[in-house]
């Protein structure tokens, strides 16, 4: 099955944060790794899930 890629807006909606927050965290490497193809930034769903798992805290 091909890997699914998400836009910045889709990641923001999924995480319930602003797209600007996704962008700001990507720039210094605090967010999931991103790919830039044909001028568009995309995030592999697996990378987003891994980042969530690695930064999750018990509330």
ChimeraX attribute file (.defattr): number of C-alpha atoms within 10 A of each C-alpha:
attribute: neighborCount
match mode: 1-to-1
recipient: residues
	/A:1	3
	/A:2	4
	/A:3	7
	/A:4	10
	/A:5	18
	/A:6	16
	/A:7	16
	/A:8	21
	/A:9	16
	/A:10	14
	/A:11	21
	/A:12	17
	/A:13	12
	/A:14	11
	/A:15	13
	/A:16	9
	/A:17	12
	/A:18	14
	/A:19	16
	/A:20	12
	/A:21	12
	/A:22	18
	/A:23	18
	/A:24	13
	/A:25	13
	/A:26	15
	/A:27	11
	/A:28	8
	/A:29	11
	/A:30	12
	/A:31	19
	/A:32	20
	/A:33	15
	/A:34	21
	/A:35	13
	/A:36	9
	/A:37	8
	/A:38	6
	/A:39	7
	/A:40	10
	/A:41	14
	/A:42	19
	/A:43	20
	/A:44	18
	/A:45	16
	/A:46	13
	/A:47	15
	/A:48	20
	/A:49	11
	/A:50	13
	/A:51	15
	/A:52	14
	/A:53	10
	/A:54	9
	/A:55	8
	/A:56	9
	/A:57	7
	/A:58	3
	/A:59	3
